[in-house]
């Protein structure tokens, strides 16, 4: 578990570094209005892709960890399903997009429709990632994810240098990165798992049954994470969306690093034979996650206006207060994500759905009340309330299901952190292990 967390943490750190580059370049080149256009085009396509997965990425993680002999069936089912479902969703989105982008310019509608043609690639990527993570091949997942963000960072840099970076070129660069990413995942699956071509409907039905139990929770979980941007896409101007998108991307820096635990926790728990030890592992992981967040929260809180003004420019300074609220929300979101991931790993996707559903209801109500009054400040505050609901309900479901005391679960302990473990966390052995896994 510790080895995989380190590997995913290193990958996420590199991805965040490159993401900062892409965020800065897109903000400088497109300004708040163009940055908002980019968010509108991409967010709806990811929603369509998520809807089409039917919870299968989580099912892949679970069943790959539980039934190693299903590698061939899961891989074959993935390719067949991604092709069929992706094409159906791509055609459907072409006709639905104009309804979702009502009031936007014809250019934005056309770009969104063209971007929807890449839905099969996105669906395939999510399903392959589920199988690789279930097999605990996090090195290959990291390589694929890095290929996407590296393509985007290099492409943005070159186009920005020559003055070519605009909405259209930015979207083409994203598409190229999205195509490279699943190709690397396919190589990883073939090389490490050596699957045969063997479509098995019984295995698919078993996976689909697991996936559908947590499917509604996955959809609502994404809604909680992105509902603020989705509603802003309907109600706000492009400039306001651009300001909020930048605040979200900065606030998610700490959340992405902390999600290293959640990414590895689910397959580790699913493969474990000692539920009590796994429950204690979750508690310790949560505490370490909170410690790490609190260390970086205060300096980021103080530096927020200087970062926005000095790096992004004067036009993005209005996002300061929203950024500060989102930084606080990212702590709670990371903890909630770890809890619902553990619930999935223990075979309780229905309970994770309950937590996500409760969170989405609270988020929607909060957004409808707060966003019309306070704009992006209200949207950030609503996200904070929604994330808190996810964490509280998730923990309540977990301690009740696993019959573990709440204080025993969350109480800080001296053995949580030691000098030896901190030193090993930053050691160069992470790179060596990643290379060995590849």
C-alpha positions in Angstrom: 0.0 0.0 0.0 2.7 2.5 1.0 4.7 1.8 -2.2 1.7 2.4 -4.4 0.7 5.6 -2.6 4.3 6.9 -3.1 4.1 6.1 -6.8 0.7 7.7 -7.3 1.8 10.7 -5.2 4.9 11.2 -7.4 2.8 10.9 -10.5 0.2 13.4 -9.2 2.9 15.8 -8.3 4.4 15.8 -11.8 0.9 16.1 -13.3 0.2 19.1 -11.1 3.4 20.8 -12.1 2.5 20.4 -15.8 -1.1 21.4 -15.1 0.1 24.7 -13.6 1.9 25.3 -16.9 -1.1 24.6 -19.0 -3.4 26.6 -16.7 -1.1 29.6 -16.9 -0.6 29.5 -20.6 -4.3 29.1 -21.3 -5.1 32.0 -19.0 -2.5 34.3 -20.5 -3.5 33.4 -24.1 -7.3 33.1 -23.8 -8.0 35.6 -20.9 -11.0 35.0 -18.6 -13.5 34.9 -21.5 -11.6 32.4 -23.5 -10.8 30.3 -20.4 -14.5 30.1 -19.8 -15.1 29.0 -23.3 -12.6 26.2 -22.9 -14.3 25.0 -19.7 -17.7 25.0 -21.4 -16.5 22.9 -24.3 -14.7 20.3 -22.3 -17.0 19.8 -19.3 -20.1 18.6 -21.1 -18.2 16.0 -23.0 -16.7 14.6 -19.9 -20.2 14.4 -18.4 -21.4 12.4 -21.4 -18.4 10.1 -21.1 -19.0 9.5 -17.4 -22.7 8.7 -17.9 -21.7 6.1 -20.5 -19.3 4.2 -18.3 -22.2 2.7 -16.2 -19.8 2.4 -13.2 -17.6 -0.1 -15.0 -14.3 1.6 -14.1 -14.9 1.0 -10.4 -16.2 -2.5 -11.2 -12.9 -3.2 -13.1 -10.9 -2.1 -10.1 -12.8 -4.4 -7.8 -13.0 -7.5 -9.9 -9.5 -7.3 -11.3 -8.3 -7.2 -7.7 -10.6 -10.0 -6.6 -10.4 -12.3 -9.7 -7.0 -12.1 -11.4 -8.1 -14.9 -13.8 -10.6 -12.5 -15.4 -7.9 -10.3 -17.1 -8.7 -11.5 -20.6 -12.4 -11.2 -20.3 -12.3 -7.8 -18.7 -9.9 -6.4 -21.3 -12.0 -7.8 -24.2 -15.2 -6.6 -22.7 -13.6 -3.1 -22.2 -12.7 -2.7 -25.9 -16.1 -4.0 -27.2 -18.1 -1.9 -24.7 -16.0 1.3 -25.2 -16.5 1.1 -29.0 -20.2 0.5 -28.9 -21.1 2.8 -26.0 -18.7 5.5 -27.2 -20.2 5.7 -30.7 -23.8 5.8 -29.3 -22.9 8.6 -26.9 -21.0 10.5 -29.5 -24.0 10.6 -31.9 -26.4 11.4 -29.0 -24.2 14.2 -27.7 -24.0 15.8 -31.2 -27.8 16.5 -31.0 -28.0 17.3 -27.3 -25.1 19.8 -27.2 -27.0 22.6 -28.8 -29.6 22.4 -26.1 -27.0 22.5 -23.3 -25.1 25.4 -24.8 -28.2 27.6 -25.5 -27.2 31.3 -25.6 -23.5 30.6 -26.4 -21.9 31.6 -29.7 -22.3 29.3 -32.8 -18.5 28.7 -32.6 -18.7 27.3 -29.0 -21.6 25.0 -30.0 -19.6 23.7 -33.0 -16.5 23.1 -31.0 -18.4 21.2 -28.4 -20.0 19.0 -31.0 -16.7 18.3 -32.7 -15.1 17.6 -29.3 -17.8 15.0 -28.6 -16.4 12.8 -31.3 -13.7 11.9 -28.9 -16.1 10.3 -26.4 -15.2 6.7 -27.3 -11.5 7.4 -26.5 -12.4 8.9 -23.1 -14.6 5.9 -22.2 -11.9 3.5 -23.2 -9.4 5.4 -21.1 -11.5 5.2 -18.0 -12.2 1.5 -18.4 -8.6 0.6 -19.0 -7.5 2.7 -16.0 -9.9 0.8 -13.9 -8.3 -2.6 -14.9 -4.7 -1.3 -14.5 -5.5 0.1 -11.0 -7.3 -3.1 -10.0 -4.1 -5.0 -11.0 -2.1 -2.4 -9.0 -0.1 -1.4 -12.1 0.0 2.2 -11.0 3.3 2.8 -12.9 1.5 2.3 -16.3 -1.5 4.4 -15.2 0.9 7.1 -14.2 2.8 6.9 -17.5 -0.5 7.2 -19.4 -1.7 10.1 -17.4 1.6 11.9 -17.7 1.6 11.4 -21.5 -1.7 13.4 -21.7 -0.6 16.3 -19.6 2.9 16.4 -21.1 1.4 16.5 -24.6 -0.9 19.4 -23.4 1.9 21.3 -21.7 4.4 21.0 -24.6 1.7 21.8 -27.1 0.5 24.8 -25.2 4.1 26.0 -24.8 5.0 25.8 -28.4 1.8 27.3 -29.7 2.0 30.1 -27.1 5.5 30.9 -28.1 4.5 31.3 -31.7 1.3 33.2 -30.9 -0.9 30.3 -32.1 -2.6 29.3 -28.9 -6.4 29.9 -29.1 -9.5 28.0 -28.3 -9.3 25.8 -31.4 -5.7 24.9 -31.1 -6.0 24.2 -27.4 -8.8 21.7 -28.1 -6.8 19.9 -30.8 -3.9 19.6 -28.4 -6.2 18.1 -25.8 -7.6 15.6 -28.3 -4.1 14.4 -29.3 -3.2 13.9 -25.6 -6.4 12.0 -25.0 -5.6 9.6 -27.9 -2.0 8.9 -26.7 -3.2 8.2 -23.1 -5.2 5.0 -23.8 -2.7 3.7 -26.3 -0.1 3.5 -23.5 -2.7 1.9 -21.2 -3.3 -0.8 -23.9 0.4 -1.5 -24.0 0.5 -1.8 -20.2 -2.4 -4.3 -20.1 -1.0 -6.4 -23.0 2.6 -6.4 -21.6 1.8 -7.1 -17.9 -1.5 -9.0 -17.9 -1.1 -10.8 -21.3 -4.9 -11.0 -22.0 -6.3 -13.1 -24.7 -9.3 -12.1 -26.9 -12.2 -13.6 -25.0 -15.5 -11.8 -24.7 -17.5 -13.3 -21.8 -21.0 -11.9 -21.3 -21.3 -13.6 -17.8 -18.2 -11.7 -16.6 -19.6 -8.5 -18.1 -22.9 -9.1 -16.4 -21.2 -9.6 -13.1 -19.1 -6.4 -13.5 -22.2 -4.5 -14.7 -24.1 -5.6 -11.6 -21.4 -4.2 -9.4 -21.0 -1.1 -11.4 -24.7 -0.2 -11.5 -24.9 -0.5 -7.7 -22.5 2.3 -7.4 -23.3 4.0 -10.7 -25.7 6.6 -9.4 -23.3 7.4 -6.6 -20.5 8.0 -9.2 -22.7 10.3 -11.2 -23.8 12.2 -8.2 -20.2 12.3 -6.9 -19.0 13.9 -10.1 -22.0 16.3 -9.9 -20.9 17.3 -6.4 -17.4 18.0 -7.7 -18.4 19.8 -10.9 -22.0 21.0 -10.3 -20.8 24.5 -9.5 -19.2 24.7 -12.9 -22.1 23.1 -14.6 -24.6 25.6 -13.2 -22.3 28.4 -14.0 -22.2 27.2 -17.6 -26.0 27.8 -17.7 -26.2 31.0 -15.7 -22.9 32.9 -15.8 -20.9 34.8 -18.4 -17.9 33.3 -20.0 -15.6 35.7 -18.0 -17.1 34.6 -14.7 -16.7 30.9 -15.7 -13.1 31.6 -16.6 -12.4 33.2 -13.2 -14.0 30.3 -11.3 -12.2 27.7 -13.5 -8.9 29.1 -12.6 -9.8 29.2 -8.8 -10.9 25.5 -9.1 -7.7 24.4 -10.8 -5.5 26.0 -8.1 -7.6 24.7 -5.2 -7.4 21.2 -6.6 -3.6 21.1 -6.3 -3.7 19.9 -2.7 -6.8 17.7 -3.4 -5.1 15.9 -6.3 -2.0 15.1 -4.2 -4.1 13.8 -1.3 -6.2 11.7 -3.7 -3.1 9.5 -4.2 -4.4 7.7 -1.1 -7.9 7.3 -2.5 -6.6 6.1 -5.9 -4.7 3.2 -4.3 -7.0 2.5 -1.3 -9.9 0.8 -3.2 -8.0 -2.1 -4.9 -5.8 -2.6 -1.8 -9.0 -3.0 0.4 -10.7 -5.2 -2.2 -7.7 -7.6 -2.3 -7.1 -7.7 1.5 -8.2 -10.7 3.6 -8.3 -8.8 6.9 -11.2 -6.3 7.1 -10.3 -5.0 10.5 -6.7 -4.2 9.4 -8.1 -2.5 6.3 -10.4 -0.3 8.4 -7.5 0.8 10.6 -5.5 1.5 7.4 -8.3 3.8 6.1 -8.3 5.7 9.4 -4.6 6.2 9.4 -4.6 7.3 5.7 -7.3 9.9 6.5 -5.3 11.3 9.3 -2.1 11.6 7.3 -4.1 13.2 4.5 -5.5 15.8 6.9 -2.0 16.6 8.3 -0.6 17.2 4.8 -3.5 19.4 3.9 -3.2 21.6 7.0 0.5 22.1 6.5 0.0 23.8 3.1 -3.4 25.4 3.7 -2.2 28.5 5.6 0.5 29.7 3.2 -1.7 29.1 0.2 -4.5 31.0 1.9 -2.3 34.0 2.6 -0.6 33.9 -0.9 -3.9 33.5 -2.9 -4.2 37.2 -4.1 -0.5 37.5 -4.9 -0.6 34.3 -6.9 -3.6 35.3 -8.9 -2.4 38.8 -9.6 1.3 38.1 -10.0 1.1 35.0 -12.1 -2.3 35.0 -13.8 -2.7 38.7 -14.1 -4.9 41.6 -12.7 -8.0 40.3 -14.5 -8.0 37.1 -12.4 -7.7 38.9 -9.0 -11.5 38.8 -8.5 -11.3 35.1 -7.9 -9.3 35.4 -4.6 -12.1 34.8 -2.1 -13.5 31.9 -4.1 -10.1 30.4 -4.2 -9.7 30.6 -0.5 -13.0 28.8 0.1 -12.2 26.2 -2.4 -8.8 25.5 -0.7 -10.7 24.7 2.5 -13.2 22.6 0.6 -10.4 20.6 -1.0 -9.4 19.2 2.4 -12.8 17.9 3.1 -13.3 16.6 -0.5 -10.1 14.6 -0.3 -11.1 13.0 3.0 -14.6 12.2 1.7 -13.2 10.7 -1.5 -11.0 8.3 0.5 -13.9 7.1 2.6 -16.2 6.4 -0.3 -13.3 4.7 -2.1 -12.9 2.4 0.9 -16.6 1.7 0.9 -16.4 0.5 -2.7 -13.4 -1.6 -1.8 -15.2 -3.3 1.1 -18.0 -4.3 -1.4 -20.5 -1.6 -0.4 -21.0 0.5 -3.5 -24.6 1.1 -2.4 -23.4 2.9 0.8 -21.0 5.1 -1.2 -23.9 6.0 -3.4 -25.9 7.0 -0.3 -23.0 9.4 0.7 -22.7 10.8 -2.7 -26.4 11.2 -3.2 -26.8 13.1 0.1 -23.9 15.3 -0.9 -25.4 16.1 -4.3 -28.8 17.0 -2.8 -27.1 19.4 -0.3 -24.9 20.9 -3.0 -27.8 21.5 -5.4 -29.9 23.2 -2.7 -26.9 25.3 -1.5 -26.0 26.4 -5.1 -29.6 27.4 -5.8 -29.7 29.5 -2.7 -26.2 30.9 -2.5 -25.0 31.3 -6.1 -27.7 33.8 -7.3 -26.8 36.0 -4.3 -23.0 35.9 -4.1 -21.9 34.6 -7.5 -18.7 32.6 -7.5 -18.3 33.1 -3.7 -21.7 31.4 -3.3 -20.7 28.6 -5.6 -17.5 28.0 -3.6 -19.4 28.0 -0.3 -22.0 25.6 -1.7 -19.1 23.2 -2.7 -17.7 23.4 0.8 -21.1 22.4 2.3 -21.6 19.6 -0.2 -18.1 18.1 0.4 -18.6 18.2 4.1 -21.9 16.2 3.7 -20.0 13.6 1.6 -17.4 13.1 4.3 -19.8 13.1 7.3 -22.3 10.6 5.7 -19.5 8.5 4.3 -17.8 8.1 7.7 -21.2 7.4 9.4 -21.9 4.6 6.9 -18.4 3.2 7.3 -18.3 3.1 11.1 -21.7 1.6 11.3 -21.1 -1.1 8.6 -17.7 -2.1 9.9 -18.6 -1.7 13.6 -15.7 0.5 14.5 -15.8 3.3 16.9 -15.7 6.8 15.4 -13.0 8.1 17.9 -11.0 4.9 17.4 -11.2 5.6 13.6 -10.2 9.3 13.6 -8.2 9.8 16.8 -4.7 11.3 16.0 -1.9 9.0 17.1 1.8 9.5 17.7 2.8 6.6 15.4 1.0 8.2 12.4 4.2 10.1 11.5 7.8 9.2 12.1 11.0 10.7 10.8 11.9 7.5 9.0 8.6 7.4 7.1 8.8 11.0 6.1 12.4 10.6 4.9 11.4 7.5 2.9 8.4 9.4 1.4 10.8 11.9 -0.3 13.5 9.3 -1.2 14.7 8.7 -4.8 13.7 5.1 -4.5 10.2 6.1 -5.8 11.7 6.7 -9.2 13.5 3.4 -9.1 10.5 1.4 -8.1 8.4 3.1 -10.8 10.9 2.1 -13.4 11.0 -1.5 -12.2 7.2 -1.8 -12.4 7.3 -0.5 -16.0 
